[in-house]
Amino acid sequence: MPEIPELEAMKNVLNREVAGLAITSVEVRIPVPIRRPSKDEFVEILTGNCFGETERRGKYLLNRLGSGHLLAVHLMLTGRLKLTQPSEKIGKRIGWLLTFENESQLRYYDYRLDGRVYLVGEGEDALVPRLVEMGPDALDPELTYDAFRARLRKYPGQIKRTLVNDAFICGIGNAYSDEILFAAGVYPFARARDLTEEQISGLYAAIREVYDWSIPIVAEKMGATIDDKFRDHLKVHRKGGHPCPTCGSNITEVSPNNRITSYCRTCQDWGKTGVVEASIP
């Protein structure tokens, strides 16, 4: 699933390349990901409309069109966007295509067709599931340490589950939660209520630290086509059995609840978080 670094790269490319351009044609090839409105309405509303500035909130990419409508795209596990030229061959699983006045084309494709696309009228943002109920974005400048700590008190369970819960803060996914916890030296299965003030402070700082170094790397690798995700630069996620970049111990990888979690048992010592060794998956 694309996470904040990939989505930030997509947002920036779209704003640089197609923001302010008219959409000259719309083609829907597989309507399944379009949850609202109907296929015909989707085409009618978008055709001739002006593609506005793209914003990111959590894992949603949001574009406010010239008409005031909101186009909200959640790529889920296998959804992707690609900015290309009409001459490029159209591959399989293309859901829809937008062609702009400069003849560039934005394509949505989705291997499993599990993405979610919504097009709602002005003032109808609440019709986009979870959009208005989510907590503050992980990169929101107004998410101060005091606000972060206060919100954390409401979620006393396992800290990794809390980080990926968009009701707590939104945008952090499975891969980067592993990186944030590693940077903070926090055991992923520790309970938030057991974390010390120092650990909470370190966790808050690690969120900004991890995204500060990862976003530029992903943007450079992704380029202008924006149709891929890059994870080779990550330090622990999906690096099970490889040496920890800090201490050299082997990275542990487990899959409780079908969610892969990668961490270093040495650097992220359960003994420092009040979690007994017997509870390690």
N, C-alpha and C positions, 0 to 999 in steps of 0.2 A: 504494500500500500504506500503510495507517495505520502511523505510526511513534510514537515515544515520546510526543510531546505529545498526539496523538489518543487513544492508549491510556490515558494517565494521566487524561485527561478522562473517558473512558468508565468507567474504574475508579472514579473519585470519584463520578460520578453514580450508578452502580449501588450503591455502598456507602451513599450518602445516601438513595436512594429504595427499594431493595428488599432490602438485606441483612437477614437474620433473618426474612424472610417465607416462608411455606409456598408451595410450587408446587402449585396446585390442579388444573391440567390441562396436558397436553403434547400438541402436535400436530406430527407430522413430515409435511411435504408433499413435500419432495424430500430423500431420504436420502443423496444422493451425498457431501456434505461430512462426514458422520458416518463416520469411519474405524474407530471402535471404541466401543461394541459394536454389535450388530445394532439395527435400528430398534425392534423390539419391546422389547428390553432397555433401550434408551435411554428409551423412554416409561415403562416399568415402574419403573426406578430413580428417575427424576426426579419422577414423580407422587407428591405427598404429602411429598416431601423438603423440607428447609429450605435455602433459598439462603443461603450463607454470605457472608463478606467476600471481595471480589474483590481479587486481587493481580496485579501485572504482573511477569513475568520475561522480559526480552528483548522479543520481539513476541508472547508468549503472554499472554492473560488467563486467570487461574486462579481457580476458585471451589471452595473446599472445602465440600462439602455437609454437612448435619447428619448424614448416615449415614456420613461419612468418605470417600465417593467424591470424586474430583477431576474437575471439568469443566474441560477445557483447550481454549481456542479460539484458533486462529491464523487471522487473517482473510486472510492472503496478499494478492493484488493487489486483488481486487474484493469480498471479504467485508465485510459491515457488520452492525452491531447497531443496533437501534432500540428505544427504550423509549417505548411509546405506550399508547393505550387500545383495547380490543377493537372499539369503534365505528368506528375508522379503517379505511378500505378496505384489504384485503390485496392488495398488489401482486404483480407477477410475481417469480419466482425467490426466493420465500420458502422457506427450507429447513426451519425449525422455529419453533415459537412456544411460549413458556412463559407461562402465566397465573398471576398471584400472588393471594394472598388479598385484597389490596386492589384487585383487578380490573385492575391495570396489566398490561401485556403486554410481554415481551421477544421481539423478532423477529430472527431471523438471516436475512439475504438476501445473495445472492451472484450477481452477473451471470454470471460465468464458471464458477461452481461449482468454484473451485479452492481454497477455504478448507479448513481441517482442524479437525475437532472430535473430541475424544476424551473418553470418560467411563470412568474406570478406578477400581478399588477402592482402599481404603485400603492404603498401602504398595506400590502398584503404579505409582508415578510414572514409573519407568523405562520403562514401556510407552508413554509419550508420546515420540515421536521427538525427539531432540536436547535434551530438557528438562534432563536431568541432565548432559549432556556439554558444555553451553554454558559459556563463560567467565563471569566476573562481569558483572553488569549494569552498563551505562554509568553509572547513577546510584547504584550501591552505595556507601554511605559508607565501606566498608572497602576500596574501590579507591583506595588512596593513590597518590601520584605514584611512589613507589619501586616499588610493585607494577605500576603501569602501564608504567613504563620496563622493568622486568624481563620482562614479558610481551611487550613490543614486540620485544625481542631475538630472540624465537623466530619472528618473522614479518618477514623482511628484505625482502620484495617491495614492490610498489607500495603506497603508504600508503593510498590510497582503498580498494583491495581489502582491505587489512588492517582498516580501520575497519568495514567492513560484514561482516566474517567473524565469526560469532558464537562461534567457538572462541577468538578473541582477547578481545573483550568483546562482550556481546550487547545488542541493542536499536537500534543505529545502522543506519539504512537509507540508501538512495541519496540522498534529498533532503537529509537533515540532515547527511550526511557532506560534501556540498558546502558547507553553511553552516559547519560546523566548520572545514574546511580554509581557507575564506575568512577566517574570524575569526582563525585562527592565521597567515595569510599563507603557507601551505604549498602548493606545487604538487601537484596530486592524483596526478600520475604519477611523482613522486619516489619513490625506494626508501627504505623505512624505515631501512635500514642507513646511508643517507647523511645522515640528518637530524642536525643539531647538537643539543647538549644544550639550547640555548635554544629551538630549534624543537620539540623533544619536550615541553619544559615548557609552551610556548605552546599546543601541541595539547591537552595534558591540561587546561589552564585553559579552553580554548575549548569543550570538551565541556560543562562545567558552565555556562559563560557563555551558550552558545546555548540550552540547555534552560531555563535560568533565565528568559530573556526570552520564549521562545516558548511555554512551557507555559501561562502565564496568558492569553496572547492566544488560543490555540486553545480553551482552556476557556470563555472568554467567548463566542467565536463559535459554538461547538458547542452550548452550552446544554444542556437536559435531554433532548433527543431522541437525542443522540449518534450520529446516522446520517450524518455527512458528514465530510470531511476538508478542512482549510483550509490553503492554501499561499500566499495572496496576500502575506502578511507576510514571506516569505522574501526575502533580499537578492540572492542570485545564482541559486539553482536554478530552471531553466526560464526564466531571464531573458536568454537568448542574444540579442545585438544591442542590448540596453538598456544605458544607461550604468552603470558601476560606481558604487555609492553612495559610495565612498571617493575614487576618483581621476577618475572620469568617462570612463575608457576603456570601449569596448564589451565587454560580457561575452561570452566565448567559450563555445560549446556544441558538444560532440562526443559521439559515441555509440560508443565502442569496446566490442566484445562486447555490443552492444545495450543498454548501460547509459548513459543520458544523464548527462553530466558537464558542469557549468557552473562556470566559474571566470574570474578576471580575470588576464590575462597580465601585467599591470603589478604588481598587488598580490601576486600569487602567482608571483613571478619564478622561472623554472626555474634561472636562473643562481645563485640563492642556495641551491639544493638539490643541486648537483652533477650535475644532469641537463642533457645537451647539448641545444641548440636543435633539432637534427635529430630528436630523439625525440618532439617534440610531435606529437600526433595531427593 
